Amino acid sequence: MKWWGWGYEDTEFRPSNHPGFWPYAKSVLDIHSDDFTTRDWNLDSIELPESCADQPFLAKLRACLASTQITDHPKERVIHSYGKGFRDLFRLRHGIATGAPDLIIYPESERDVCLTLCAAAERDVVLIPFGGGSNIAGCLERMDARRMCVSLDMRRMRRVLAVDRRSCTAHIEAGVFGPDVEEQLRAYGMTLGHFPDSFLHSTLGGWIATRSAGMQSDKYGKIEDMVIAVHMVTPEGLLETRVVPKSSNGIDVNHLCIGSEGTLGVITEAIMRVHAVPESREVRGYLFPEFDGGIEAMFQCVRQECMPAMVRLNDPDKTALSLAFRPRPSGFTKIAGSLFKTYLRAKGFAQPRTCLMLIAFEGSPRNVSPRLQQAEAIYRKCGAVGLGAGAGKSFESTKYDFPHIRDFLLDRNVTADVSETATVWSNITTLYKDTTSVLRAEISKSGVRPFVGCHISHSYPSGASLYFTFGFRQQLGHAMDQYLQVKRAVQQSFIDHAATLSHHHAVGTEHLPWLAADISPVGLLAVAAIKQGLDPANIMNPGRLLPSARPLEDWLTLASPLRAHWNQTKEHQPK
Amino acid sequence: MKWWGWGYEDTEFRPSNHPGFWPYAKSVLDIHSDDFTTRDWNLDSIELPESCADQPFLAKLRACLASTQITDHPKERVIHSYGKGFRDLFRLRHGIATGAPDLIIYPESERDVCLTLCAAAERDVVLIPFGGGSNIAGCLERMDARRMCVSLDMRRMRRVLAVDRRSCTAHIEAGVFGPDVEEQLRAYGMTLGHFPDSFLHSTLGGWIATRSAGMQSDKYGKIEDMVIAVHMVTPEGLLETRVVPKSSNGIDVNHLCIGSEGTLGVITEAIMRVHAVPESREVRGYLFPEFDGGIEAMFQCVRQECMPAMVRLNDPDKTALSLAFRPRPSGFTKIAGSLFKTYLRAKGFAQPRTCLMLIAFEGSPRNVSPRLQQAEAIYRKCGAVGLGAGAGKSFESTKYDFPHIRDFLLDRNVTADVSETATVWSNITTLYKDTTSVLRAEISKSGVRPFVGCHISHSYPSGASLYFTFGFRQQLGHAMDQYLQVKRAVQQSFIDHAATLSHHHAVGTEHLPWLAADISPVGLLAVAAIKQGLDPANIMNPGRLLPSARPLEDWLTLASPLRAHWNQTKEHQPK
């Protein structure tokens, strides 16, 4: 992955492939110039924290690990300093890497992890488990400059150790990336069925530690629904659960590992539910004349038990963004598209209210076909027009590309970010309307025009997830504070509206101030107790899951190095 | 419920309604006489522990609760002394109620619970939450005679507080019994869908605290899958979670309450997933020529996504027991039955191997009908013969009666009990065969003939639950030790075979010696840490979930008062 943005080094958003996007963004965000700073940052100018090396710890490590498993190379330190949140990337672009660890270790076995934890506990060294580094909630940043800090990069623990085909379970090392685990499982005719937006750049252990959700969660569940058993190496020893489908063995300790965000130990292996690769897969697009109709359609599919494996319903603004993001159309598609537009207008679809929904069904044709028919009948009843499999194909071909936009926009002094939550069906419309208003109002306060879009996905019997995307021109010299005001407003709106702080992005540092409100102070006390029991010396990813006494103040000061920087140097400015 | 057995005082097993049962049991268990002691126990002869009253605690309680909410009546103390495990009932039948609390409190609100916990924490008084008292794993017995002990009987907190029909959630007080919650939900057209064998005599709070499973768990999930949010009053305050379908808010603290078995606090309310009352329900019976064919049929239904809401597949011995348990047939049924037998013989079904399977599908006819057809095609392929809806009706009419048999057998000096577990599909046959052998061998050691039957139910993508029923003549004067040898053998077999200590009966005292093996010592450390954090004074149901240093020895000595009793008095003997 690039150190300064999303994705592989050779991949980025190319406006020529999406000719509608930048004109759309300019018009929506009230931008009148194409003249921006060029990218002038480089690795050498990054300010790394002074290395803090504990010699006895290093000696111990060198005695048990190979030299190829240990590095303090500046580039690796930069890559391991943050995840990919706005706050992370913005700081890196300004040469600030206060979150960088002193050392990176690449364990190759559970034994390596155990040895590292032992050595760290003995020498009071901080360990931060690192999967793909794609987290956007601030789970990976070093919080304490005084203690030596080591990033445990799990990528070398990437094997599928065993597959039980009859039971549809797979025993997998936690450092494996999405494409790799799917490729290994494919050899058994199996799939994990977990495809988060970060799929290319995230790992099994990261998914489990953050309670990730994949696009097909409606069929396969969130990651917590897929974990059958887990190995987590803690400073107190190996927590290991049994490979059984369900149990009544008291408190389910699997659920202490899931969502632990690196604070209790290192998830090294997991036994996961897997599935036969589906024989057929149908991806389709639909347009709804109004957002409410789309919501009702999703809801009815849940109630009538014909939920697709994936549903993603965009509100009008997110629809406009998605359409602007479409790849360059061919001549024929252009003509067909303009004919279709005429047809839509005749049917009463008006652009500012139209909503795009994408769905996927998968499984055996015997199961897929009647459910797809049933779902389509519901969609039609709710006013939808089918876009056919073409829209589905277009979505499939670009589904992991969307996060690249942010880098393109950051280059153009535009802040873009996302916040997501979940709520019950009866609360979706209120939460949607109010949070959209809050976001628009908060962004407007800084005198710029807001973009706020939302999509609904991950539907459940009791509710669904709302995913807000927002963007705005930066107030130069105050971009971080401007961002924090907006981020704070949207999170507060979730909590004020009885929703949760995040549906699948984790708590990290970004959402920590709202954790006590979300799980109640006594819930927090319980989390603190587990931490105290398994990691009494607080060596595992300190500063997460347990807010300080002044959580919001601390949250705001996470940006303070940037303010100092602004006072000393000149920010990127339009030429 | 009766104090000395299962069920309402006016309900019991009547051999005249099941004329085949006792002759079958006699033949299987090698019993040659109908001459047994009559029931000569009575409440007055029960030996209650000396009452231990903390006056300041009592004064505080009397100040905040009504006098009708507090009792130390001997009968109530006896009723609240145990659950309904074999060990519990056997001791009561011998006049031993060492597990009895000093006092029973009936909270009527969350406030009452909070006040009681405050007062108890202040005065070091032990509290044991009590739902229906139907637990058979030993969750309710007082373990410490030195501290005052109070049973918190939750039955008055029985209201459905609110139903969100759109979201299909219901906010319910935890003390409500099965039939009561279903009746209240029925007014909204809703059902919880949770029907454990103990349904008539157990409560929502008890289900959550023990990770219960209902008969229809294949469709509605285990209770842990139904909990959306929970209120648990702990000595450190109220733990309260949000009503959201899913979240990524760190460690899921709902799962600290679920399965906590009264050790962390009192579950007072829960927000549960509910369902529209299904329009149609189809209950059917099938006979399989062999157990393996039945297992394969269950398995294929899971893989082909046509799982019924309920499946219960009996092995040959459990099939014979079930057939012997049938209500007295009418003349016509008799003739039809004998014709059917002839037909089965012609088809190659041989009685000693034949297996009965009961299934139920429920939902909209649109969804039920194709899946039932699909399932039936699978059953036929696996060699099954349909018994039609008649067998289903017969099952439905007696489904909650089975536990009554134990009292009837205890009256006849026969020990009868159950142990259940869960494992992955690939391990089911081995676990089944080996555990059946272990049970038979262990029972035979005491020189009596064993009955061992098993049914498989609660199927999941990765496996299913195995439920063993066993019975044997008592070795008079040593019946408890004889029982403990057998119980210990079956639990050890589960653990030796990579299965879990219980699928839905909880840990309690009965399964505590195997908990460390099940969740690993570090898992246990985590549980201890939560306990330390939320109940530092150890007032909540002490002695559960945290085994002593010598768990098995302590487990065995739980029977010691009985040994003393045997030395002093004469046991029930055949006349």
Chai-1 contact restraints between the chains, C-beta under 6 A:
chainA,res_idxA,chainB,res_idxB,connection_type,confidence,min_distance_angstrom,max_distance_angstrom,comment,restraint_id
A,D164,B,S426,contact,1.0,0.0,6.0,A-B,restraint_1
A,R166,B,W425,contact,1.0,0.0,6.0,A-B,restraint_2
A,R166,B,S426,contact,1.0,0.0,6.0,A-B,restraint_3
A,S167,B,V424,contact,1.0,0.0,6.0,A-B,restraint_4
A,S167,B,W425,contact,1.0,0.0,6.0,A-B,restraint_5
A,S167,B,S426,contact,1.0,0.0,6.0,A-B,restraint_6
A,S167,B,S462,contact,1.0,0.0,6.0,A-B,restraint_7
A,S167,B,G463,contact,1.0,0.0,6.0,A-B,restraint_8
A,C168,B,P461,contact,1.0,0.0,6.0,A-B,restraint_9
A,C168,B,S462,contact,1.0,0.0,6.0,A-B,restraint_10
A,T169,B,S462,contact,1.0,0.0,6.0,A-B,restraint_11
A,R211,B,S248,contact,1.0,0.0,6.0,A-B,restraint_12
A,K222,B,K246,contact,1.0,0.0,6.0,A-B,restraint_13
A,I228,B,S462,contact,1.0,0.0,6.0,A-B,restraint_14
A,T234,B,V522,contact,1.0,0.0,6.0,A-B,restraint_15
A,E236,B,V522,contact,1.0,0.0,6.0,A-B,restraint_16
A,E236,B,L525,contact,1.0,0.0,6.0,A-B,restraint_17
A,G237,B,V522,contact,1.0,0.0,6.0,A-B,restraint_18
A,L239,B,S520,contact,1.0,0.0,6.0,A-B,restraint_19
A,L239,B,V522,contact,1.0,0.0,6.0,A-B,restraint_20
A,L239,B,G523,contact,1.0,0.0,6.0,A-B,restraint_21
A,E240,B,S520,contact,1.0,0.0,6.0,A-B,restraint_22
A,R242,B,T500,contact,1.0,0.0,6.0,A-B,restraint_23
A,V243,B,V424,contact,1.0,0.0,6.0,A-B,restraint_24
A,V244,B,A422,contact,1.0,0.0,6.0,A-B,restraint_25
A,V244,B,T423,contact,1.0,0.0,6.0,A-B,restraint_26
A,V244,B,T500,contact,1.0,0.0,6.0,A-B,restraint_27
A,P245,B,A422,contact,1.0,0.0,6.0,A-B,restraint_28
A,P245,B,Y460,contact,1.0,0.0,6.0,A-B,restraint_29
A,P245,B,S462,contact,1.0,0.0,6.0,A-B,restraint_30
A,P245,B,G463,contact,1.0,0.0,6.0,A-B,restraint_31
A,K246,B,K222,contact,1.0,0.0,6.0,A-B,restraint_32
A,K246,B,A422,contact,1.0,0.0,6.0,A-B,restraint_33
A,S247,B,T500,contact,1.0,0.0,6.0,A-B,restraint_34
A,S248,B,R211,contact,1.0,0.0,6.0,A-B,restraint_35
A,S248,B,S502,contact,1.0,0.0,6.0,A-B,restraint_36
A,S248,B,H503,contact,1.0,0.0,6.0,A-B,restraint_37
A,S248,B,H504,contact,1.0,0.0,6.0,A-B,restraint_38
A,S248,B,H505,contact,1.0,0.0,6.0,A-B,restraint_39
A,S248,B,A506,contact,1.0,0.0,6.0,A-B,restraint_40
A,N249,B,T500,contact,1.0,0.0,6.0,A-B,restraint_41
A,N249,B,L501,contact,1.0,0.0,6.0,A-B,restraint_42
A,N249,B,D518,contact,1.0,0.0,6.0,A-B,restraint_43
A,N249,B,I519,contact,1.0,0.0,6.0,A-B,restraint_44
A,G250,B,G259,contact,1.0,0.0,6.0,A-B,restraint_45
A,G250,B,V507,contact,1.0,0.0,6.0,A-B,restraint_46
A,G250,B,L545,contact,1.0,0.0,6.0,A-B,restraint_47
A,I251,B,L256,contact,1.0,0.0,6.0,A-B,restraint_48
A,I251,B,G259,contact,1.0,0.0,6.0,A-B,restraint_49
A,I251,B,S260,contact,1.0,0.0,6.0,A-B,restraint_50
A,I251,B,V527,contact,1.0,0.0,6.0,A-B,restraint_51
A,D252,B,H255,contact,1.0,0.0,6.0,A-B,restraint_52
A,D252,B,G259,contact,1.0,0.0,6.0,A-B,restraint_53
A,V253,B,I519,contact,1.0,0.0,6.0,A-B,restraint_54
A,V253,B,G523,contact,1.0,0.0,6.0,A-B,restraint_55
A,V253,B,A526,contact,1.0,0.0,6.0,A-B,restraint_56
A,H255,B,D252,contact,1.0,0.0,6.0,A-B,restraint_57
A,H255,B,H255,contact,1.0,0.0,6.0,A-B,restraint_58
A,L256,B,I251,contact,1.0,0.0,6.0,A-B,restraint_59
A,L256,B,A526,contact,1.0,0.0,6.0,A-B,restraint_60
A,G259,B,G250,contact,1.0,0.0,6.0,A-B,restraint_61
A,G259,B,I251,contact,1.0,0.0,6.0,A-B,restraint_62
A,G259,B,D252,contact,1.0,0.0,6.0,A-B,restraint_63
A,S260,B,I251,contact,1.0,0.0,6.0,A-B,restraint_64
A,R273,B,P461,contact,1.0,0.0,6.0,A-B,restraint_65
A,R273,B,S462,contact,1.0,0.0,6.0,A-B,restraint_66
A,E305,B,N367,contact,1.0,0.0,6.0,A-B,restraint_67
A,N367,B,E305,contact,1.0,0.0,6.0,A-B,restraint_68
A,A422,B,V244,contact,1.0,0.0,6.0,A-B,restraint_69
A,A422,B,P245,contact,1.0,0.0,6.0,A-B,restraint_70
A,A422,B,K246,contact,1.0,0.0,6.0,A-B,restraint_71
A,T423,B,V244,contact,1.0,0.0,6.0,A-B,restraint_72
A,V424,B,S167,contact,1.0,0.0,6.0,A-B,restraint_73
A,V424,B,V243,contact,1.0,0.0,6.0,A-B,restraint_74
A,W425,B,R166,contact,1.0,0.0,6.0,A-B,restraint_75
A,W425,B,S167,contact,1.0,0.0,6.0,A-B,restraint_76
A,S426,B,D164,contact,1.0,0.0,6.0,A-B,restraint_77
A,S426,B,R166,contact,1.0,0.0,6.0,A-B,restraint_78
A,S426,B,S167,contact,1.0,0.0,6.0,A-B,restraint_79
A,Y460,B,P245,contact,1.0,0.0,6.0,A-B,restraint_80
A,P461,B,C168,contact,1.0,0.0,6.0,A-B,restraint_81
A,P461,B,R273,contact,1.0,0.0,6.0,A-B,restraint_82
A,S462,B,S167,contact,1.0,0.0,6.0,A-B,restraint_83
A,S462,B,C168,contact,1.0,0.0,6.0,A-B,restraint_84
A,S462,B,T169,contact,1.0,0.0,6.0,A-B,restraint_85
A,S462,B,I228,contact,1.0,0.0,6.0,A-B,restraint_86
A,S462,B,P245,contact,1.0,0.0,6.0,A-B,restraint_87
A,S462,B,R273,contact,1.0,0.0,6.0,A-B,restraint_88
A,G463,B,S167,contact,1.0,0.0,6.0,A-B,restraint_89
A,G463,B,P245,contact,1.0,0.0,6.0,A-B,restraint_90
A,T500,B,R242,contact,1.0,0.0,6.0,A-B,restraint_91
A,T500,B,V244,contact,1.0,0.0,6.0,A-B,restraint_92
A,T500,B,S247,contact,1.0,0.0,6.0,A-B,restraint_93
A,T500,B,N249,contact,1.0,0.0,6.0,A-B,restraint_94
A,L501,B,N249,contact,1.0,0.0,6.0,A-B,restraint_95
A,S502,B,S248,contact,1.0,0.0,6.0,A-B,restraint_96
A,H503,B,S248,contact,1.0,0.0,6.0,A-B,restraint_97
A,H504,B,S248,contact,1.0,0.0,6.0,A-B,restraint_98
A,H505,B,S248,contact,1.0,0.0,6.0,A-B,restraint_99
A,A506,B,S248,contact,1.0,0.0,6.0,A-B,restraint_100
A,V507,B,G250,contact,1.0,0.0,6.0,A-B,restraint_101
A,D518,B,N249,contact,1.0,0.0,6.0,A-B,restraint_102
A,I519,B,N249,contact,1.0,0.0,6.0,A-B,restraint_103
A,I519,B,V253,contact,1.0,0.0,6.0,A-B,restraint_104
A,S520,B,L239,contact,1.0,0.0,6.0,A-B,restraint_105
A,S520,B,E240,contact,1.0,0.0,6.0,A-B,restraint_106
A,V522,B,T234,contact,1.0,0.0,6.0,A-B,restraint_107
A,V522,B,E236,contact,1.0,0.0,6.0,A-B,restraint_108
A,V522,B,G237,contact,1.0,0.0,6.0,A-B,restraint_109
A,V522,B,L239,contact,1.0,0.0,6.0,A-B,restraint_110
A,G523,B,L239,contact,1.0,0.0,6.0,A-B,restraint_111
A,G523,B,V253,contact,1.0,0.0,6.0,A-B,restraint_112
A,L525,B,E236,contact,1.0,0.0,6.0,A-B,restraint_113
A,L525,B,G533,contact,1.0,0.0,6.0,A-B,restraint_114
A,A526,B,V253,contact,1.0,0.0,6.0,A-B,restraint_115
A,A526,B,L256,contact,1.0,0.0,6.0,A-B,restraint_116
A,A526,B,I530,contact,1.0,0.0,6.0,A-B,restraint_117
A,A526,B,G533,contact,1.0,0.0,6.0,A-B,restraint_118
A,A526,B,L534,contact,1.0,0.0,6.0,A-B,restraint_119
A,V527,B,I251,contact,1.0,0.0,6.0,A-B,restraint_120
A,A529,B,A529,contact,1.0,0.0,6.0,A-B,restraint_121
A,A529,B,I530,contact,1.0,0.0,6.0,A-B,restraint_122
A,A529,B,G533,contact,1.0,0.0,6.0,A-B,restraint_123
A,I530,B,A526,contact,1.0,0.0,6.0,A-B,restraint_124
A,I530,B,A529,contact,1.0,0.0,6.0,A-B,restraint_125
A,I530,B,I530,contact,1.0,0.0,6.0,A-B,restraint_126
A,G533,B,L525,contact,1.0,0.0,6.0,A-B,restraint_127
A,G533,B,A526,contact,1.0,0.0,6.0,A-B,restraint_128
A,G533,B,A529,contact,1.0,0.0,6.0,A-B,restraint_129
A,L534,B,A526,contact,1.0,0.0,6.0,A-B,restraint_130
A,L545,B,G250,contact,1.0,0.0,6.0,A-B,restraint_131
